[in-house]
Amino acid sequence: MNMTKKRGMVFVLIGTVLILSALTLFLYNQYENKQAGQVSENLLDGVQKVIHEKKGTTSSQTEILDPKLPITEIDGYGYVGYISIPDLDLKLPVMSEWDYNRLKMAPCRQSGSSRTDDLVIVAHNYEKHFGHISKLEVGDSVLFTDMDGIENTYEVAVVDTLKPTEVEKVQNSDYDLVLYTCTYDSKTRVTVFCNRL
């Protein structure tokens, strides 16, 4: 076998390995996306059940509320409520704090509170999480219901793409609600800034 044929076989082998690796990664991402959607759906049921049970026992919205969001523990994890984005047909529980394991299950509060108008919620870009928030348009509605059953209605003001280093623009945005997720290449962040209605 001459050198050219050997080299050609090596390139074919390398190409085959790369294609199989890409296919494996694609299938794993699809599996992870499906799992995240199922986990979030199950968690949402638990969060909504707790809110429904508490609704008759909590104070009215006209009373002065603690600026800290109430946290309810369900199966070992804290939750602050759930988010609804009608234009994306999304309704997801929101965990009280974030880390990478929690992000695989549901969106997480990174900071702030709906009661102090500085709530920041982060999620993975799974299709069933925040994978489509870049499609939101100015004027679209976003709702956040806390664990006391208090519903907060927001309107999308700006949809932007930020660098990961632009933390200050997210944390101190002067918007009442900020949602964000990584782009698919993880190099930037799709960020949705909302104002309370």
N, C-alpha and C positions, 0 to 999 in steps of 0.2 A: 504494500500500500504506500503510495507516494505521500509526500508531506502535505500537499494541497488537499488531498482527500481526508487525511487525518485532521487537518485544521478545520475543514468543512464539517466533519462529524462532531468535533468539539463544539463548534458554534451552534449546530443543531441541538446538541445535548443541553448546552447552556440556555438556549432559547426555550426548549421544552420545560426545563426546570423553572425558568422565570414565569412562563405562562401558568404552570401548575401552582406556583407560589401566589401569583396574582389571583387566580381562581379561588384558592384556599382562603386568602384574605377577604375576598369579596363575599364568599359564603359565610365566613365567620362574622363579618360585619352585618350581614342580613340576619343571621341567627341572633346576634346581640341586640339588634334593633327590635326584632320580634319579641324577644324576652323582656326588653325594657318596656315595651308597650303593654305586655300582659301584667308585669309587676306593677306598673303605674295604675293600671285599671283596677287591680285588686286593692291597692293601697287607697285609691280614691273612694272606693266603696266604704272602707273603714272610716275614712275622714268624714265623709258625708253623713254616715250613720251617727257618729259622735256629735256633729254639729246639729243634726236633726233632734237628737235627744236633749241637747243643751239649750236649744232655742227658747223653750218656755221658761227656763230658769235663770237666764242672764239679764243684765240690766238693759234698759232701753238706750237707743242711740242718743237721746237728748241728755243723758247723764254724762258727767265728765269721765272719760275712759283713761285707764292706765296707758301711757304712751308705748309701753312694751306690749308686743303682741302676745296673747295667751298661747302657751305651748301645751299640746296634749300628746302624751306618749301612747303610741300604739305599737305593740309587738317590739318594744325596745328602742323605737325611734321617735323623736319629737317632730311634731307637725304644727305649722302655723295657719294652715288653711288650704284652699285650693284656688287655682287660677283657671279662668275660662277665656278662650279666645274664639268667639263665634265664627269669625271669617275663616279660621283654619279648622273649625270643627274640633277644637281641642278643649279638654277639661282634665287638669292634672293636679294631683296633690302637691303641696309645697312643704318640704322638710325644713325644720327650724334652723339647721346649720348645714354647712356643706363640707364635703370631702369627696375624693374621687370614688369611693365605694358608694356613697349616698347618691352621687350624680348618676350612677348606673341604674338606680331605681326610680328616681323622680327628680324634678326641678328642686332646687334648694335656695333658701334665702341666704344671700351672701352678707347682706347688712341691712340695717334700717327697719322701718315699720310703716305700715299703711296709716298708722295713727300719728306719725310725725312727717308724713309725706316725703319719705326718702327711702322707700323700699327698693332693694336691688335683688332680682331673682336670676339665677344662672341655671342653665341646663345643658345637657349634651345635645349634639345636633342630630340625634336619632330622629327618624321621621315622625315617630309618635311622641317626641318631646318637642324641642325647639328647632327641629330641622328645616322648618318652612317659615320661620319668622321674618325672613328677608322678603317674603311676599306681602307682608302687611303694608298698608298704605296709610298716609296721613288721614285721620278721621275715623279709622277703624276702632272698634271698641275692644277693651280688655277689662275683665272683671276679676277682682280678687275678693274672696270671701274668707274672713278669718274664722278661727275656731269658736268664736262667740256667735257666729252666724251673721256678722255684720258685712254686708256687701259693699264694696268700693268699686265705683265705675270710673274708668279712665278712657282717654282718647289718645290714639297714637299721634304724636307731634312730629317726630323725626325718626327715620330709619337710616342708620349710618353703619359704615364699616370702619372699625378702629384697629389700631395696632395693639398687641398684647401689653405694650408698655404704657398705653394711655389709660392707666388705672384711675387717675385723678378725674378724667372726664366722665367715668362711670360712677365712682364713689361720691363725687361732689358735683353732680350735674345740674342741680337746681330743678330737676324734673321730679314729679311725685312718684313715678314708678319707672324702673329701668329693667328691661329684659335683655339678656345676651347669651350668645353661644358661639362656639368656634365655627369658622368656615370649614369646609370639608378638607382643605389642605392644612388646617390648624395654624395658618400663618397670620390670620386676622380674626376679628370678632364682629359678628353681626350684632348690632346693638339697637334696641328699640326704646326710644324715650317717650314717656307718656305723661299727660297731665290729667289731673282729676277733673271730672265733670261736675 
